[in-house]
């Protein structure tokens, strides 16, 4: 009988503790959603936010200004394109120089043998 009374008391205490705890807890995820937990604002977090905003401002200034003018950009693109075409052409010619037709090879061998 004493044992069952202690169990009842323990059960009531657990129920009370869970009831008190649930009043303070936030359902689901703590930091997102409609009933989210409010974050405490400290001097450290304000400093971090200020740093973040200054970095974002610098990035916006740098990215807002073009690196090249429109004329420079198109000129460099044309130069790159013509350079690539020239390199491809030279590569094709070099590849063809190594291969010879069968008739030209036979003629070359005949000339060497004479």
Secondary structure as GFF3:
##gff-version 3
##sequence-region A 1 114
A	DSSP	alpha_helix	2	24	.	.	.	ID=ss1
A	DSSP	alpha_helix	43	64	.	.	.	ID=ss2
A	DSSP	alpha_helix	70	98	.	.	.	ID=ss3
A	DSSP	alpha_helix	102	113	.	.	.	ID=ss4
###
